[in-house]
């Protein structure tokens, strides 16, 4: 039996793919740095070995799946080439895998993970479904009919995919270390659109997605009356949102979601549209929406005494605004305390003013030092540059975490794509 070795197995997509291959009866192992990431927890529960990076991990007869964060000169990949071991990049392996199923891709600058989780949940309530979610969750069904997966636009990796369906949630400028600007991002999504086999489901409220051209039907959803699937009569409360869906001006169904913010309604509209197109009954969609428990690190709540702590992956100004809007909807009477850790120096530099504007929505703001990445760990600015642009802003250190105790009736939002969770863990210890 072939052993699949994952170089960089703690990556969110890599962890998910490893779980899928394991569930399918394959022998799986992997390697990564010696630092805890939440994506490794499900791997350890399955008994998948996680080794330190070492060239000696690579043996003849293996297939090496390489994480996109690691270059070809990584010691394990170098050894694999020396031994003649097959090496395939994560996105290319995934592109080959999906051909076995009715494949449903979810892409967009924001909302991919939440929408993939929601799509996977609805499909699983209808037929056997395998899925790969960008929060490190993966599941393989031996008799799977559908395969739902998150498709990342970074470095145009999603161009390795030719899915049956593709949901496109939005187009926004991000990853400034790769994309030259918004036109470059639009170009990437346009290229992706030409590779879809059956239909695209795109948010028609997004000005860039309105211009998408494809060789298959493009079905639009959103709040605007010009959309094929339109959300009307939206009612928000502290339990979630209720809305009517009209299909080309004809009433379809009233749905409820235990989720918060306009973006949550749009994510639901995306999966409702595709599910309807695939013939899934409205009552099945409705029940699955109601029972959806969310995905990891997306408005994930913990209650400690009278304090509410929320962990969220938001790392772009648009995402911060959406997270703060969700908190305002669910907890309208509480102070909103934002604890934010910027992710990568290039993103912080590019969106410095936008970050300041989005964080101003909070009542009080605490900033953590900028988190680098495997591809970028230094820059020419500091967290002070951002703090100087925000009122009621304090730079936070883990050893000074007790300053957060002074607030009563508060919601604490720990936001970021790095290791902001260590600040939350430190805070929980002293509550």
C-alpha positions in Angstrom: 0.0 0.0 0.0 1.3 3.5 -0.9 2.1 5.7 2.0 1.0 9.3 1.5 3.5 11.7 3.2 2.3 15.3 3.6 5.1 17.9 3.8 3.4 20.7 5.8 0.6 18.6 7.1 -0.7 21.2 9.5 -1.7 23.5 6.7 -5.5 23.9 6.7 -6.1 22.4 3.3 -3.3 19.8 3.8 -4.8 18.6 7.1 -8.2 18.3 5.5 -6.9 16.3 2.6 -4.9 14.0 4.9 -8.2 13.2 6.7 -10.0 12.4 3.5 -7.3 10.0 2.3 -7.2 8.4 5.8 -11.0 7.9 5.8 -10.7 6.3 2.4 -8.4 3.6 3.8 -5.0 5.0 2.8 -1.9 5.0 5.0 -1.1 8.6 5.8 1.6 10.5 7.7 3.1 13.9 7.6 5.6 16.5 8.9 5.6 20.1 10.0 7.1 22.5 12.5 7.1 21.8 16.2 4.3 24.3 17.1 0.7 23.6 17.9 -1.9 24.6 15.3 -5.6 23.8 15.7 -5.5 22.0 12.3 -3.4 19.2 13.8 -6.0 18.2 16.5 -8.2 16.1 14.1 -5.1 14.4 12.7 -4.0 13.3 16.1 -7.5 12.0 16.9 -7.3 9.8 13.8 -3.8 8.5 14.9 -2.0 10.1 11.9 1.7 10.5 12.6 3.0 14.1 12.6 6.8 14.2 12.4 9.3 17.0 12.6 10.6 18.1 9.2 13.5 15.7 8.3 14.8 14.4 4.9 14.9 10.9 6.5 11.1 10.9 6.6 11.0 10.3 2.9 11.3 6.6 1.8 11.1 4.9 -1.5 7.6 3.9 -2.5 5.9 6.9 -0.9 3.8 9.6 -2.6 4.7 13.0 -1.2 2.0 15.7 -1.2 3.8 19.0 -0.8 2.2 22.0 0.9 2.2 25.2 -1.2 4.0 27.2 1.5 7.2 25.1 1.0 9.6 25.6 -1.9 11.1 22.8 -4.1 14.4 23.1 -2.2 12.8 22.0 1.1 14.9 19.2 2.5 12.1 16.6 2.3 11.3 17.5 -1.3 15.0 17.4 -2.2 15.3 14.0 -0.8 12.2 12.8 -2.6 13.7 13.9 -5.9 16.9 12.1 -5.1 15.0 8.9 -4.4 12.8 9.2 -7.4 9.7 9.5 -5.1 6.6 11.1 -6.7 6.0 14.6 -5.5 2.7 16.4 -6.2 1.6 19.7 -5.0 -1.5 19.9 -2.8 -3.6 21.8 -5.3 -2.7 19.5 -8.2 -3.5 16.4 -6.1 -6.8 17.8 -5.2 -7.6 18.7 -8.8 -7.1 15.0 -9.8 -9.1 13.7 -6.8 -12.3 15.6 -7.5 -12.8 14.0 -10.9 -14.3 10.9 -9.1 -17.4 12.9 -7.8 -19.9 15.6 -8.5 -17.5 18.3 -7.5 -18.7 21.6 -5.9 -16.0 24.2 -5.4 -16.3 27.3 -3.2 -14.1 30.3 -3.9 -14.0 34.0 -3.2 -11.8 36.5 -1.5 -13.9 36.2 1.7 -16.3 33.6 3.1 -14.9 30.5 1.5 -14.5 28.5 4.6 -17.9 29.3 6.1 -19.7 28.7 2.8 -17.8 25.4 2.2 -18.8 24.2 5.7 -22.4 25.1 5.0 -22.4 23.5 1.5 -20.9 20.3 2.9 -23.6 20.2 5.7 -26.5 20.5 3.3 -25.1 18.0 0.8 -24.4 15.5 3.6 -28.1 15.7 4.6 -29.1 14.7 1.0 -26.5 12.2 -0.2 -23.1 10.7 0.8 -20.6 13.6 0.6 -16.8 13.9 1.0 -15.6 17.4 1.9 -12.5 19.5 2.4 -12.9 22.7 4.4 -10.3 25.3 4.9 -10.5 25.2 8.7 -8.6 21.9 8.7 -11.7 19.7 8.5 -11.8 16.9 6.0 -14.0 13.8 5.7 -14.1 11.0 3.2 -17.1 8.8 2.4 -16.4 5.5 0.7 -19.6 5.8 -1.4 -19.5 9.6 -1.8 -21.6 11.1 -4.6 -20.6 14.7 -4.0 -17.3 16.3 -3.1 -17.4 19.9 -1.7 -14.1 21.7 -1.4 -12.6 25.1 -0.7 -10.8 26.6 -3.7 -8.1 29.2 -2.8 -7.3 31.9 -5.3 -3.8 32.6 -3.9 -1.2 32.3 -6.6 -4.0 31.1 -8.9 -3.8 27.7 -7.2 -7.5 27.1 -8.0 -6.7 26.9 -11.7 -5.7 23.3 -11.0 -9.4 22.6 -10.6 -12.1 21.8 -13.2 -15.2 21.4 -11.0 -18.7 20.6 -12.0 -20.0 23.6 -10.0 -18.3 26.7 -8.5 -19.7 29.1 -6.0 -18.0 32.5 -6.1 -18.8 34.6 -3.0 -17.0 37.9 -3.9 -13.9 39.4 -5.4 -11.7 41.7 -3.4 -8.1 42.7 -3.4 -6.1 40.6 -1.0 -2.7 38.7 -1.0 -0.8 41.8 -2.1 2.4 39.8 -2.0 1.2 38.0 -5.1 -1.7 39.9 -6.8 -0.8 43.3 -8.4 -4.2 44.8 -7.8 -7.9 44.3 -8.1 -7.7 43.8 -11.9 -5.2 41.0 -11.4 -7.6 39.3 -8.9 -10.5 39.7 -11.3 -8.4 38.1 -14.1 -7.7 35.1 -11.9 -11.4 34.5 -11.2 -12.3 35.0 -14.8 -9.8 32.3 -15.7 -11.3 30.0 -13.1 -14.8 30.6 -14.5 -13.8 29.2 -17.9 -12.9 25.9 -16.2 -16.3 25.1 -14.6 -18.2 22.3 -16.3 -21.9 22.7 -15.3 -22.7 26.1 -13.6 -21.4 29.0 -11.6 -23.3 30.5 -8.6 -22.0 34.0 -8.1 -23.0 36.9 -5.8 -24.7 39.3 -8.1 -24.4 42.1 -5.6 -20.6 42.1 -6.2 -19.7 44.5 -9.0 -16.8 42.4 -10.2 -18.7 39.1 -10.3 -21.4 40.8 -12.3 -18.9 40.9 -15.2 -17.9 37.2 -15.0 -18.1 35.4 -18.4 -18.3 31.6 -18.7 -19.2 28.8 -21.0 -21.8 27.5 -18.6 -24.8 29.2 -16.9 -24.0 31.9 -14.3 -26.7 32.0 -11.7 -26.7 35.1 -9.5 -27.8 35.3 -5.9 -28.0 38.2 -3.4 -30.1 41.0 -2.0 -30.6 42.9 -5.3 -33.8 42.5 -7.3 -31.9 41.7 -10.5 -30.6 38.4 -9.0 -31.9 35.0 -10.0 -32.1 34.0 -6.4 -33.1 37.1 -4.2 -33.3 37.4 -0.4 -36.2 39.5 0.7 -37.8 40.5 4.0 -34.6 39.9 6.0 -35.2 39.9 9.7 -32.2 39.9 12.1 -32.3 39.3 15.8 -30.1 37.9 18.5 -30.8 34.3 17.4 -29.9 34.7 13.8 -31.7 35.8 10.6 -34.9 34.9 8.7 -35.5 35.7 5.1 -37.6 34.8 2.1 -36.1 33.5 -1.1 -37.6 34.4 -4.5 -36.4 32.7 -7.6 -36.8 35.0 -10.6 -39.5 36.9 -8.7 -41.4 33.8 -7.7 -41.6 32.9 -4.0 -39.5 29.8 -3.2 -39.2 29.3 0.6 -38.6 31.1 3.9 -35.4 30.1 5.6 -33.9 30.6 9.0 -30.2 30.5 9.9 -28.6 30.6 13.4 -25.9 32.9 11.9 -25.3 36.6 12.1 -24.5 39.4 9.7 -25.3 40.2 6.1 -22.5 38.0 4.9 -24.1 35.0 6.6 -27.3 35.5 4.7 -25.3 35.8 1.4 -23.4 32.6 2.2 -26.7 30.8 2.8 -28.1 32.2 -0.4 -25.1 30.7 -2.3 -25.7 27.2 -1.0 -29.5 27.5 -1.3 -29.1 28.4 -5.0 -26.9 25.5 -5.8 -28.9 23.0 -3.8 -32.1 24.0 -5.5 -30.4 23.7 -8.9 -29.3 20.2 -7.9 -32.8 19.2 -6.9 -32.4 19.1 -3.2 -35.8 19.7 -1.6 -36.4 23.0 0.2 -37.3 21.4 3.5 -34.0 19.4 3.5 -32.1 22.6 2.8 -34.0 24.4 5.6 -33.4 21.7 8.2 -29.7 21.5 7.4 -29.3 25.2 7.6 -31.0 25.2 11.1 -28.7 22.4 12.3 -25.4 23.9 11.0 -22.9 24.3 13.8 -20.4 26.5 12.1 -16.8 26.0 11.2 -13.6 26.4 13.2 -12.3 29.9 13.9 -15.3 31.6 12.3 -17.2 33.4 15.1 -16.4 30.6 17.5 -17.8 31.5 21.0 -16.7 30.6 24.5 -18.4 31.9 27.6 -16.3 32.5 30.7 -18.3 33.8 33.6 -20.0 37.0 32.4 -17.5 37.4 29.5 -18.1 36.2 25.9 -15.0 35.4 23.9 -15.1 35.0 20.2 -12.3 33.5 18.1 -12.4 34.5 14.4 -10.1 34.1 11.4 -10.8 37.7 10.1 -7.6 39.1 8.7 -8.8 41.5 6.0 -10.6 44.8 6.6 -13.8 43.5 4.9 -13.8 40.4 7.1 -13.2 42.5 10.3 -16.3 44.6 9.4 -18.4 41.5 8.9 -17.3 40.0 12.2 -18.0 43.2 14.1 -21.4 43.4 12.4 -22.2 39.9 13.5 -21.2 40.7 17.1 -23.4 43.9 17.1 -26.4 41.8 15.8 -26.1 39.1 18.4 -25.0 41.2 21.4 -26.5 44.7 20.8 -26.3 45.7 24.5 -22.6 44.8 25.1 -19.3 46.6 24.6 -17.4 45.2 21.7 -13.7 44.8 22.4 -11.5 44.0 19.4 -8.2 42.2 19.8 -6.6 42.0 16.4 -3.4 40.5 15.1 -2.5 41.6 11.5 -1.3 38.8 9.3 1.8 39.4 7.0 3.6 42.7 6.6 2.6 43.2 3.0 -1.1 43.0 3.8 -0.8 45.3 6.8 1.1 47.9 4.7 -1.3 47.7 1.7 -4.5 48.0 3.8 -3.2 50.1 6.7 -5.9 52.8 6.5 -8.6 50.3 5.7 -7.7 48.2 8.8 -7.9 51.4 10.9 -11.3 52.3 9.5 -12.8 48.8 10.0 -11.5 48.5 13.6 -13.1 51.9 14.5 -16.4 50.1 14.6 -15.4 48.4 17.8 -15.7 50.2 21.2 -12.1 49.5 22.2 -9.2 48.1 20.1 -6.1 46.2 21.2 -3.5 45.3 18.6 -1.0 42.4 18.7 2.3 42.4 16.9 2.2 41.6 13.2 2.3 37.9 12.5 4.7 36.9 9.7 4.4 33.7 7.6 6.5 31.0 6.1 6.8 33.1 3.0 7.2 36.6 4.6 8.5 37.2 8.1 9.8 40.8 8.1 8.7 44.2 7.0 9.3 47.9 7.2 6.5 48.9 9.5 5.4 48.0 13.1 2.1 47.5 14.8 2.5 51.1 16.2 1.9 52.4 12.7 -1.6 51.0 12.7 -2.3 51.9 16.3 -1.5 55.5 15.6 -4.5 55.6 13.2 -7.1 54.3 15.7 -8.8 56.0 18.6 -9.0 54.0 21.9 -6.2 51.8 20.7 -3.6 49.9 22.9 -0.8 47.6 21.9 -1.3 44.3 23.7 1.3 41.9 25.1 0.4 38.5 26.5 2.1 39.3 29.8 -0.2 42.4 30.1 -3.4 40.5 29.2 -5.0 41.4 32.5 -5.8 44.9 31.1 -8.8 43.3 29.4 -10.4 42.5 32.8 -11.5 46.1 33.3 -14.5 45.8 31.0 -18.0 44.7 32.1 -20.8 43.4 29.9 -18.3 42.9 27.1 -17.7 40.7 24.0 -14.1 40.1 23.2 -13.3 39.4 19.5 -9.9 37.8 19.0 -9.3 38.2 15.3 -6.4 37.2 13.0 -4.9 34.4 10.8 -1.8 34.0 12.9 -1.5 32.9 16.5 -3.9 35.4 18.1 -5.4 32.4 20.0 -2.5 32.5 22.4 -3.8 35.9 23.6 -7.2 34.3 24.1 -5.7 31.4 26.0 -3.8 33.7 28.2 -6.9 35.7 28.9 -9.0 32.6 29.7 -6.4 31.6 32.3 -6.8 34.8 34.4 -10.6 35.1 34.1 
